[in-house]
Amino acid sequence: MQKKELGKTGVMIPEIGLGTWQYKDGERPLRLGISLGANLIDTAEIYGTEEIVGKSIEGIREQVFLATKVSAQHLHHEDVIRAAEASLRRLKIKTIDLYQVHWPNPRIPISETMKAMEELVSRGMIKYIGVSNFSVSETKEAQEALSSERIVSNQVQYNLDDREIENELIPYCKSEKISVIAYSPLSRGDVLVKRSKKGVLIDEIGKKYQKSRSQVVLNWITSRDPVVAIPKADKLDHVRENCAASDWRLSHDDIRRIDEET
Ligand code: NAP
């Protein structure tokens, strides 16, 4: 599994991680993914999957980079602290590796939220601060509200059907050394069943490499710096397939074809 640096922390995270929104299975798929190198697990207080994630990493906590999120309605100072305490309890861990603000909330000043996030770092409850669904200007504002920490990542939607972040967010994050964590990288499963023009192109390219549609798409997503992807998979075969989307690379020509023809 190829790795990329998280922000400029020096910490390396896998280019394919494990999403857990609507994850319904037990420990096996997550443990399989971890054993295949996909040791970045993404959850959120709102997903209802923190308990199963906690159970899945029992005994192997140190092998895993654990990311969770505080919901947009919990962004007042005391609510952030309480939400983190509750996530730590559900995950049965001492420190969250990456704590992300799930969505911006225009009704709560980001400076208040970021102060609380810094307090969590100084109390050892979280290691790194991230955001999610933040625009470039919202990311800048969040960074400016921090006094000693940095925003290390922004988790945003990125897939063949939604490439908006290529315009401003990816270039900005690249220049600021902020990791982009691509969510719904498989278009929630749609890219894999659609008989679309895009699907035909991906299949044609996949044939050359003997890779599946999901593998080509994940490889195309992670070919961009500083992007890593977090597909969600309940099925063991899907986990295996997704993890094998790393350790090889589409040619520049094929990346350009996907860029231009989808
Ligand atoms: P996704 O990863 O694009 O798609 C998941 C769907 O694709 C599932 O139905 C899964 O099926 C299927 N799938 C996975 N691998 C496959 C494969 N190799 N072949 C065929 N089908 C495959 O969608 P997502 O869950 O929306 O996004 C991934 C993660 O991003 C989430 O789990 C969550 O952690 C995060 N996320 C974050 C936000 C946010 O606001 N920050 C929003 C959405 C998602 P099975 O499960 O049956 O294997």
py3Dmol code that shows the C-alpha trace and the ligand (Angstrom):
import py3Dmol

protein = """\
ATOM      1  CA  MET A   1       0.000   0.000   0.000  1.00  0.00           C
ATOM      2  CA  GLN A   2       1.414   3.369  -1.078  1.00  0.00           C
ATOM      3  CA  LYS A   3       1.419   6.068   1.584  1.00  0.00           C
ATOM      4  CA  LYS A   4       1.235   9.832   1.563  1.00  0.00           C
ATOM      5  CA  GLU A   5       2.179  12.350   4.215  1.00  0.00           C
ATOM      6  CA  LEU A   6      -0.701  13.709   6.273  1.00  0.00           C
ATOM      7  CA  GLY A   7      -0.413  17.473   5.803  1.00  0.00           C
ATOM      8  CA  LYS A   8       3.137  18.289   6.856  1.00  0.00           C
ATOM      9  CA  THR A   9       3.011  16.203  10.004  1.00  0.00           C
ATOM     10  CA  GLY A  10       5.575  13.620   8.929  1.00  0.00           C
ATOM     11  CA  VAL A  11       2.916  10.957   9.609  1.00  0.00           C
ATOM     12  CA  MET A  12       2.306   8.660   6.648  1.00  0.00           C
ATOM     13  CA  ILE A  13      -1.235   7.520   5.840  1.00  0.00           C
ATOM     14  CA  PRO A  14      -2.290   4.972   3.196  1.00  0.00           C
ATOM     15  CA  GLU A  15      -3.605   6.282  -0.130  1.00  0.00           C
ATOM     16  CA  ILE A  16      -6.610   3.956   0.300  1.00  0.00           C
ATOM     17  CA  GLY A  17      -8.353   3.990   3.672  1.00  0.00           C
ATOM     18  CA  LEU A  18     -11.635   2.567   4.973  1.00  0.00           C
ATOM     19  CA  GLY A  19     -14.851   4.595   5.122  1.00  0.00           C
ATOM     20  CA  THR A  20     -17.597   3.537   7.543  1.00  0.00           C
ATOM     21  CA  TRP A  21     -20.705   5.561   6.715  1.00  0.00           C
ATOM     22  CA  GLN A  22     -23.560   3.031   6.396  1.00  0.00           C
ATOM     23  CA  TYR A  23     -21.096   0.295   7.286  1.00  0.00           C
ATOM     24  CA  LYS A  24     -23.183  -2.628   8.466  1.00  0.00           C
ATOM     25  CA  ASP A  25     -20.777  -5.508   8.800  1.00  0.00           C
ATOM     26  CA  GLY A  26     -18.716  -6.568  11.804  1.00  0.00           C
ATOM     27  CA  GLU A  27     -15.006  -6.635  12.530  1.00  0.00           C
ATOM     28  CA  ARG A  28     -13.804  -8.800   9.643  1.00  0.00           C
ATOM     29  CA  PRO A  29     -13.894  -6.363   6.695  1.00  0.00           C
ATOM     30  CA  LEU A  30     -12.181  -3.631   8.720  1.00  0.00           C
ATOM     31  CA  ARG A  31      -9.549  -5.992  10.096  1.00  0.00           C
ATOM     32  CA  LEU A  32      -8.929  -7.355   6.600  1.00  0.00           C
ATOM     33  CA  GLY A  33      -8.466  -3.823   5.261  1.00  0.00           C
ATOM     34  CA  ILE A  34      -6.028  -2.992   8.057  1.00  0.00           C
ATOM     35  CA  SER A  35      -4.040  -6.156   7.359  1.00  0.00           C
ATOM     36  CA  LEU A  36      -3.820  -5.111   3.689  1.00  0.00           C
ATOM     37  CA  GLY A  37      -2.372  -1.734   4.642  1.00  0.00           C
ATOM     38  CA  ALA A  38      -5.555   0.373   4.562  1.00  0.00           C
ATOM     39  CA  ASN A  39      -5.041   1.416   8.152  1.00  0.00           C
ATOM     40  CA  LEU A  40      -6.732   4.820   7.927  1.00  0.00           C
ATOM     41  CA  ILE A  41     -10.264   4.324   9.254  1.00  0.00           C
ATOM     42  CA  ASP A  42     -12.789   7.118   8.918  1.00  0.00           C
ATOM     43  CA  THR A  43     -15.878   7.366  11.084  1.00  0.00           C
ATOM     44  CA  ALA A  44     -18.014  10.128  12.646  1.00  0.00           C
ATOM     45  CA  GLU A  45     -20.104  10.630  15.754  1.00  0.00           C
ATOM     46  CA  ILE A  46     -23.161  10.713  13.517  1.00  0.00           C
ATOM     47  CA  TYR A  47     -22.481   7.431  11.633  1.00  0.00           C
ATOM     48  CA  GLY A  48     -23.275   5.099  14.498  1.00  0.00           C
ATOM     49  CA  THR A  49     -20.182   3.069  13.579  1.00  0.00           C
ATOM     50  CA  GLU A  50     -17.686   4.239  16.210  1.00  0.00           C
ATOM     51  CA  GLU A  51     -18.456   1.238  18.453  1.00  0.00           C
ATOM     52  CA  ILE A  52     -17.786  -1.320  15.714  1.00  0.00           C
ATOM     53  CA  VAL A  53     -14.642   0.548  14.673  1.00  0.00           C
ATOM     54  CA  GLY A  54     -13.487   0.477  18.318  1.00  0.00           C
ATOM     55  CA  LYS A  55     -14.176  -3.233  18.523  1.00  0.00           C
ATOM     56  CA  SER A  56     -12.374  -3.904  15.241  1.00  0.00           C
ATOM     57  CA  ILE A  57      -9.163  -2.241  16.417  1.00  0.00           C
ATOM     58  CA  GLU A  58      -9.027  -3.873  19.854  1.00  0.00           C
ATOM     59  CA  GLY A  59      -5.514  -5.233  20.319  1.00  0.00           C
ATOM     60  CA  ILE A  60      -4.199  -3.534  17.165  1.00  0.00           C
ATOM     61  CA  ARG A  61      -4.829   0.112  18.073  1.00  0.00           C
ATOM     62  CA  GLU A  62      -1.220   1.113  17.385  1.00  0.00           C
ATOM     63  CA  GLN A  63      -1.462  -0.167  13.796  1.00  0.00           C
ATOM     64  CA  VAL A  64      -4.352   2.123  12.962  1.00  0.00           C
ATOM     65  CA  PHE A  65      -4.718   5.812  12.127  1.00  0.00           C
ATOM     66  CA  LEU A  66      -8.155   6.668  13.416  1.00  0.00           C
ATOM     67  CA  ALA A  67     -10.190   9.582  12.076  1.00  0.00           C
ATOM     68  CA  THR A  68     -13.577  10.664  13.390  1.00  0.00           C
ATOM     69  CA  LYS A  69     -15.704  13.784  13.193  1.00  0.00           C
ATOM     70  CA  VAL A  70     -17.623  16.231  15.333  1.00  0.00           C
ATOM     71  CA  SER A  71     -21.046  17.112  13.902  1.00  0.00           C
ATOM     72  CA  ALA A  72     -21.937  20.608  12.709  1.00  0.00           C
ATOM     73  CA  GLN A  73     -24.463  21.119  15.528  1.00  0.00           C
ATOM     74  CA  HIS A  74     -21.774  20.443  18.148  1.00  0.00           C
ATOM     75  CA  LEU A  75     -19.355  23.226  17.274  1.00  0.00           C
ATOM     76  CA  HIS A  76     -19.723  25.425  20.370  1.00  0.00           C
ATOM     77  CA  HIS A  77     -16.715  25.069  22.679  1.00  0.00           C
ATOM     78  CA  GLU A  78     -18.218  22.818  25.358  1.00  0.00           C
ATOM     79  CA  ASP A  79     -20.096  20.745  22.772  1.00  0.00           C
ATOM     80  CA  VAL A  80     -16.842  19.983  20.908  1.00  0.00           C
ATOM     81  CA  ILE A  81     -15.200  18.785  24.142  1.00  0.00           C
ATOM     82  CA  ARG A  82     -18.231  16.656  25.065  1.00  0.00           C
ATOM     83  CA  ALA A  83     -18.473  15.182  21.558  1.00  0.00           C
ATOM     84  CA  ALA A  84     -14.795  14.190  21.618  1.00  0.00           C
ATOM     85  CA  GLU A  85     -15.165  12.596  25.063  1.00  0.00           C
ATOM     86  CA  ALA A  86     -18.136  10.578  23.810  1.00  0.00           C
ATOM     87  CA  SER A  87     -16.301   9.469  20.644  1.00  0.00           C
ATOM     88  CA  LEU A  88     -13.296   8.368  22.721  1.00  0.00           C
ATOM     89  CA  ARG A  89     -15.630   6.325  24.935  1.00  0.00           C
ATOM     90  CA  ARG A  90     -17.367   4.678  21.984  1.00  0.00           C
ATOM     91  CA  LEU A  91     -14.071   3.992  20.215  1.00  0.00           C
ATOM     92  CA  LYS A  92     -12.499   2.775  23.482  1.00  0.00           C
ATOM     93  CA  ILE A  93      -9.274   4.649  22.775  1.00  0.00           C
ATOM     94  CA  LYS A  94      -7.291   7.349  24.584  1.00  0.00           C
ATOM     95  CA  THR A  95      -6.504   9.617  21.625  1.00  0.00           C
ATOM     96  CA  ILE A  96      -8.214  10.285  18.285  1.00  0.00           C
ATOM     97  CA  ASP A  97      -5.550  10.593  15.587  1.00  0.00           C
ATOM     98  CA  LEU A  98      -7.513  12.985  13.372  1.00  0.00           C
ATOM     99  CA  TYR A  99     -10.522  14.942  14.613  1.00  0.00           C
ATOM    100  CA  GLN A 100     -12.477  16.571  11.812  1.00  0.00           C
ATOM    101  CA  VAL A 101     -15.185  19.232  11.806  1.00  0.00           C
ATOM    102  CA  HIS A 102     -17.820  17.375   9.761  1.00  0.00           C
ATOM    103  CA  TRP A 103     -19.474  20.397   8.111  1.00  0.00           C
ATOM    104  CA  PRO A 104     -19.043  24.141   8.579  1.00  0.00           C
ATOM    105  CA  ASN A 105     -21.763  25.836  10.614  1.00  0.00           C
ATOM    106  CA  PRO A 106     -22.225  29.506   9.719  1.00  0.00           C
ATOM    107  CA  ARG A 107     -24.148  30.085  12.967  1.00  0.00           C
ATOM    108  CA  ILE A 108     -21.157  29.211  15.175  1.00  0.00           C
ATOM    109  CA  PRO A 109     -17.907  31.208  14.897  1.00  0.00           C
ATOM    110  CA  ILE A 110     -15.151  28.954  13.597  1.00  0.00           C
ATOM    111  CA  SER A 111     -12.737  30.677  16.037  1.00  0.00           C
ATOM    112  CA  GLU A 112     -14.716  29.217  18.973  1.00  0.00           C
ATOM    113  CA  THR A 113     -14.620  25.726  17.438  1.00  0.00           C
ATOM    114  CA  MET A 114     -10.908  25.908  16.665  1.00  0.00           C
ATOM    115  CA  LYS A 115     -10.084  27.025  20.228  1.00  0.00           C
ATOM    116  CA  ALA A 116     -11.859  23.932  21.480  1.00  0.00           C
ATOM    117  CA  MET A 117      -9.977  21.758  18.970  1.00  0.00           C
ATOM    118  CA  GLU A 118      -6.659  23.188  20.227  1.00  0.00           C
ATOM    119  CA  GLU A 119      -7.717  22.490  23.786  1.00  0.00           C
ATOM    120  CA  LEU A 120      -8.357  18.853  22.789  1.00  0.00           C
ATOM    121  CA  VAL A 121      -4.836  18.651  21.338  1.00  0.00           C
ATOM    122  CA  SER A 122      -3.275  20.120  24.478  1.00  0.00           C
ATOM    123  CA  ARG A 123      -5.269  17.708  26.648  1.00  0.00           C
ATOM    124  CA  GLY A 124      -3.982  14.788  24.541  1.00  0.00           C
ATOM    125  CA  MET A 125      -7.489  13.780  23.446  1.00  0.00           C
ATOM    126  CA  ILE A 126      -6.768  14.295  19.745  1.00  0.00           C
ATOM    127  CA  LYS A 127      -3.533  14.449  17.759  1.00  0.00           C
ATOM    128  CA  TYR A 128      -4.413  16.377  14.599  1.00  0.00           C
ATOM    129  CA  ILE A 129      -7.148  18.783  13.493  1.00  0.00           C
ATOM    130  CA  GLY A 130      -8.973  18.374  10.179  1.00  0.00           C
ATOM    131  CA  VAL A 131     -12.043  19.793   8.482  1.00  0.00           C
ATOM    132  CA  SER A 132     -14.583  18.337   6.093  1.00  0.00           C
ATOM    133  CA  ASN A 133     -16.783  19.909   3.417  1.00  0.00           C
ATOM    134  CA  PHE A 134     -14.911  23.208   3.841  1.00  0.00           C
ATOM    135  CA  SER A 135     -14.384  25.534   0.858  1.00  0.00           C
ATOM    136  CA  VAL A 136     -11.020  27.212   0.300  1.00  0.00           C
ATOM    137  CA  SER A 137     -12.132  30.355   2.152  1.00  0.00           C
ATOM    138  CA  GLU A 138     -13.598  28.331   5.040  1.00  0.00           C
ATOM    139  CA  THR A 139     -10.379  26.327   5.300  1.00  0.00           C
ATOM    140  CA  LYS A 140      -8.341  29.549   5.389  1.00  0.00           C
ATOM    141  CA  GLU A 141     -10.584  30.973   8.083  1.00  0.00           C
ATOM    142  CA  ALA A 142     -10.252  27.822  10.175  1.00  0.00           C
ATOM    143  CA  GLN A 143      -6.462  27.923   9.824  1.00  0.00           C
ATOM    144  CA  GLU A 144      -6.332  31.590  10.801  1.00  0.00           C
ATOM    145  CA  ALA A 145      -8.343  30.845  13.937  1.00  0.00           C
ATOM    146  CA  LEU A 146      -5.709  28.371  15.150  1.00  0.00           C
ATOM    147  CA  SER A 147      -2.833  29.695  17.219  1.00  0.00           C
ATOM    148  CA  SER A 148      -0.437  26.769  17.542  1.00  0.00           C
ATOM    149  CA  GLU A 149      -1.877  23.936  15.429  1.00  0.00           C
ATOM    150  CA  ARG A 150      -2.447  23.487  11.696  1.00  0.00           C
ATOM    151  CA  ILE A 151      -5.337  22.155   9.648  1.00  0.00           C
ATOM    152  CA  VAL A 152      -3.834  18.920   8.308  1.00  0.00           C
ATOM    153  CA  SER A 153      -6.677  17.685   6.089  1.00  0.00           C
ATOM    154  CA  ASN A 154      -9.946  18.525   4.377  1.00  0.00           C
ATOM    155  CA  GLN A 155     -12.335  15.634   3.675  1.00  0.00           C
ATOM    156  CA  VAL A 156     -14.482  16.349   0.620  1.00  0.00           C
ATOM    157  CA  GLN A 157     -16.459  14.535  -2.046  1.00  0.00           C
ATOM    158  CA  TYR A 158     -14.388  13.530  -5.054  1.00  0.00           C
ATOM    159  CA  ASN A 159     -15.293  11.001  -7.701  1.00  0.00           C
ATOM    160  CA  LEU A 160     -15.881  10.689 -11.437  1.00  0.00           C
ATOM    161  CA  ASP A 161     -19.266  12.389 -11.113  1.00  0.00           C
ATOM    162  CA  ASP A 162     -18.124  15.270  -8.919  1.00  0.00           C
ATOM    163  CA  ARG A 163     -14.782  16.810  -9.821  1.00  0.00           C
ATOM    164  CA  GLU A 164     -15.420  20.327  -8.566  1.00  0.00           C
ATOM    165  CA  ILE A 165     -12.533  20.271  -6.090  1.00  0.00           C
ATOM    166  CA  GLU A 166     -10.074  20.052  -8.987  1.00  0.00           C
ATOM    167  CA  ASN A 167     -10.690  23.757  -9.719  1.00  0.00           C
ATOM    168  CA  GLU A 168      -9.644  25.461  -6.488  1.00  0.00           C
ATOM    169  CA  LEU A 169      -9.532  23.167  -3.490  1.00  0.00           C
ATOM    170  CA  ILE A 170      -6.953  20.633  -4.661  1.00  0.00           C
ATOM    171  CA  PRO A 171      -4.510  23.326  -5.902  1.00  0.00           C
ATOM    172  CA  TYR A 172      -4.956  25.268  -2.641  1.00  0.00           C
ATOM    173  CA  CYS A 173      -4.485  22.197  -0.427  1.00  0.00           C
ATOM    174  CA  LYS A 174      -1.470  21.139  -2.456  1.00  0.00           C
ATOM    175  CA  SER A 175       0.201  24.527  -2.027  1.00  0.00           C
ATOM    176  CA  GLU A 176      -0.616  24.632   1.711  1.00  0.00           C
ATOM    177  CA  LYS A 177       0.301  20.998   2.315  1.00  0.00           C
ATOM    178  CA  ILE A 178      -3.172  20.040   3.507  1.00  0.00           C
ATOM    179  CA  SER A 179      -4.205  16.454   2.726  1.00  0.00           C
ATOM    180  CA  VAL A 180      -7.397  15.959   0.741  1.00  0.00           C
ATOM    181  CA  ILE A 181      -9.369  12.932   1.913  1.00  0.00           C
ATOM    182  CA  ALA A 182     -11.716  11.963  -0.941  1.00  0.00           C
ATOM    183  CA  TYR A 183     -15.093  10.690   0.237  1.00  0.00           C
ATOM    184  CA  SER A 184     -17.629   8.743  -1.856  1.00  0.00           C
ATOM    185  CA  PRO A 185     -14.761   7.945  -4.263  1.00  0.00           C
ATOM    186  CA  LEU A 186     -16.871   5.221  -5.928  1.00  0.00           C
ATOM    187  CA  SER A 187     -19.877   7.571  -6.316  1.00  0.00           C
ATOM    188  CA  ARG A 188     -21.571   5.513  -3.540  1.00  0.00           C
ATOM    189  CA  GLY A 189     -21.313   2.443  -5.731  1.00  0.00           C
ATOM    190  CA  ASP A 190     -22.912   4.034  -8.812  1.00  0.00           C
ATOM    191  CA  VAL A 191     -19.767   4.220 -10.906  1.00  0.00           C
ATOM    192  CA  LEU A 192     -19.503   0.471 -10.695  1.00  0.00           C
ATOM    193  CA  VAL A 193     -22.892  -0.393 -12.154  1.00  0.00           C
ATOM    194  CA  LYS A 194     -23.619   2.423 -14.565  1.00  0.00           C
ATOM    195  CA  ARG A 195     -23.396   1.570 -18.269  1.00  0.00           C
ATOM    196  CA  SER A 196     -22.343   5.113 -19.014  1.00  0.00           C
ATOM    197  CA  LYS A 197     -19.786   6.567 -21.424  1.00  0.00           C
ATOM    198  CA  LYS A 198     -17.502   7.002 -18.399  1.00  0.00           C
ATOM    199  CA  GLY A 199     -17.976   3.384 -17.409  1.00  0.00           C
ATOM    200  CA  VAL A 200     -17.064   2.194 -20.910  1.00  0.00           C
ATOM    201  CA  LEU A 201     -13.877   4.269 -20.882  1.00  0.00           C
ATOM    202  CA  ILE A 202     -12.882   3.050 -17.407  1.00  0.00           C
ATOM    203  CA  ASP A 203     -13.491  -0.552 -18.469  1.00  0.00           C
ATOM    204  CA  GLU A 204     -11.415  -0.078 -21.620  1.00  0.00           C
ATOM    205  CA  ILE A 205      -8.520   1.313 -19.579  1.00  0.00           C
ATOM    206  CA  GLY A 206      -8.969  -1.341 -16.890  1.00  0.00           C
ATOM    207  CA  LYS A 207      -8.559  -4.113 -19.467  1.00  0.00           C
ATOM    208  CA  LYS A 208      -5.033  -2.913 -20.268  1.00  0.00           C
ATOM    209  CA  TYR A 209      -3.997  -3.211 -16.624  1.00  0.00           C
ATOM    210  CA  GLN A 210      -6.270  -6.131 -15.779  1.00  0.00           C
ATOM    211  CA  LYS A 211      -7.896  -4.007 -13.102  1.00  0.00           C
ATOM    212  CA  SER A 212     -11.540  -3.583 -12.187  1.00  0.00           C
ATOM    213  CA  ARG A 213     -13.563  -0.421 -12.591  1.00  0.00           C
ATOM    214  CA  SER A 214     -13.286   0.455  -8.903  1.00  0.00           C
ATOM    215  CA  GLN A 215      -9.531  -0.065  -8.991  1.00  0.00           C
ATOM    216  CA  VAL A 216      -9.080   2.219 -11.994  1.00  0.00           C
ATOM    217  CA  VAL A 217     -11.236   4.903 -10.408  1.00  0.00           C
ATOM    218  CA  LEU A 218      -9.428   4.735  -7.044  1.00  0.00           C
ATOM    219  CA  ASN A 219      -6.055   4.760  -8.789  1.00  0.00           C
ATOM    220  CA  TRP A 220      -7.083   7.800 -10.852  1.00  0.00           C
ATOM    221  CA  ILE A 221      -8.248   9.610  -7.690  1.00  0.00           C
ATOM    222  CA  THR A 222      -5.065   8.900  -5.762  1.00  0.00           C
ATOM    223  CA  SER A 223      -2.846   9.766  -8.742  1.00  0.00           C
ATOM    224  CA  ARG A 224      -3.404  13.382  -7.693  1.00  0.00           C
ATOM    225  CA  ASP A 225      -1.484  14.871  -4.850  1.00  0.00           C
ATOM    226  CA  PRO A 226      -2.328  15.402  -2.033  1.00  0.00           C
ATOM    227  CA  VAL A 227      -5.366  13.099  -2.344  1.00  0.00           C
ATOM    228  CA  VAL A 228      -6.111   9.850  -0.504  1.00  0.00           C
ATOM    229  CA  ALA A 229      -9.439   7.975  -0.820  1.00  0.00           C
ATOM    230  CA  ILE A 230     -11.670   6.275   1.741  1.00  0.00           C
ATOM    231  CA  PRO A 231     -14.041   3.860  -0.050  1.00  0.00           C
ATOM    232  CA  LYS A 232     -16.542   2.076   2.156  1.00  0.00           C
ATOM    233  CA  ALA A 233     -16.957  -1.658   1.680  1.00  0.00           C
ATOM    234  CA  ASP A 234     -18.906  -4.198   3.718  1.00  0.00           C
ATOM    235  CA  LYS A 235     -17.978  -7.055   1.443  1.00  0.00           C
ATOM    236  CA  LEU A 236     -14.633  -8.765   1.940  1.00  0.00           C
ATOM    237  CA  ASP A 237     -14.103  -9.030  -1.829  1.00  0.00           C
ATOM    238  CA  HIS A 238     -14.674  -5.318  -2.196  1.00  0.00           C
ATOM    239  CA  VAL A 239     -12.135  -4.594   0.563  1.00  0.00           C
ATOM    240  CA  ARG A 240      -9.535  -6.771  -1.183  1.00  0.00           C
ATOM    241  CA  GLU A 241     -10.278  -5.214  -4.546  1.00  0.00           C
ATOM    242  CA  ASN A 242     -10.054  -1.654  -3.228  1.00  0.00           C
ATOM    243  CA  CYS A 243      -6.784  -2.258  -1.381  1.00  0.00           C
ATOM    244  CA  ALA A 244      -5.314  -3.631  -4.620  1.00  0.00           C
ATOM    245  CA  ALA A 245      -6.002  -0.271  -6.270  1.00  0.00           C
ATOM    246  CA  SER A 246      -2.642   0.830  -4.836  1.00  0.00           C
ATOM    247  CA  ASP A 247       0.975  -0.205  -5.591  1.00  0.00           C
ATOM    248  CA  TRP A 248       0.673   0.430  -9.325  1.00  0.00           C
ATOM    249  CA  ARG A 249      -0.109   3.570 -11.307  1.00  0.00           C
ATOM    250  CA  LEU A 250      -2.096   4.413 -14.415  1.00  0.00           C
ATOM    251  CA  SER A 251       0.091   5.935 -17.139  1.00  0.00           C
ATOM    252  CA  HIS A 252       0.072   9.731 -17.588  1.00  0.00           C
ATOM    253  CA  ASP A 253      -1.776   9.204 -20.874  1.00  0.00           C
ATOM    254  CA  ASP A 254      -4.547   7.175 -19.263  1.00  0.00           C
ATOM    255  CA  ILE A 255      -4.890   9.661 -16.402  1.00  0.00           C
ATOM    256  CA  ARG A 256      -5.181  12.439 -19.003  1.00  0.00           C
ATOM    257  CA  ARG A 257      -7.824  10.453 -20.949  1.00  0.00           C
ATOM    258  CA  ILE A 258      -9.926  10.026 -17.807  1.00  0.00           C
ATOM    259  CA  ASP A 259      -9.393  13.725 -16.973  1.00  0.00           C
ATOM    260  CA  GLU A 260     -10.488  14.842 -20.423  1.00  0.00           C
ATOM    261  CA  GLU A 261     -13.126  12.305 -21.396  1.00  0.00           C
ATOM    262  CA  THR A 262     -15.209  12.050 -18.225  1.00  0.00           C
TER     263      THR A 262
END
"""
ligand_1 = """\
48
NAP
P -18.331 4.987 -1.703
O -17.163 4.536 -0.931
O -18.120 5.797 -2.935
O -19.244 3.743 -2.136
C -19.631 2.749 -1.232
C -20.453 1.722 -2.012
O -19.625 1.124 -3.007
C -20.974 0.588 -1.139
O -22.259 0.288 -1.615
C -20.008 -0.552 -1.416
O -20.609 -1.826 -1.313
C -19.640 -0.288 -2.848
N -18.303 -0.790 -3.149
C -17.163 -0.595 -2.449
N -16.124 -1.200 -3.038
C -16.617 -1.807 -4.151
C -16.033 -2.591 -5.171
N -14.729 -2.843 -5.171
N -16.844 -3.065 -6.158
C -18.166 -2.812 -6.151
N -18.776 -2.046 -5.214
C -18.012 -1.546 -4.223
O -19.368 5.811 -0.814
P -19.434 6.447 0.653
O -19.653 5.421 1.684
O -20.405 7.567 0.522
O -18.000 7.144 0.892
C -16.934 6.508 1.535
C -16.689 7.055 2.919
O -16.478 8.470 2.901
C -17.866 6.909 3.893
O -18.040 5.580 4.321
C -17.475 7.893 4.956
O -16.470 7.356 5.811
C -16.942 9.043 4.112
N -17.968 10.072 3.826
C -17.805 11.294 4.379
C -18.720 12.302 4.151
C -18.499 13.639 4.768
O -19.402 14.490 4.748
N -17.321 13.885 5.296
C -19.845 12.060 3.335
C -19.991 10.802 2.756
C -19.052 9.832 3.006
P -20.484 -2.807 -0.028
O -20.523 -1.950 1.183
O -21.655 -3.708 -0.183
O -19.175 -3.574 -0.112
"""
view = py3Dmol.view(width=600, height=400)
view.addModel(protein, "pdb")
view.setStyle({"model": 0}, {"cartoon": {"style": "trace"}})
view.addModel(ligand_1, "xyz")
view.setStyle({"model": 1}, {"stick": {}})
view.zoomTo()
view.show()
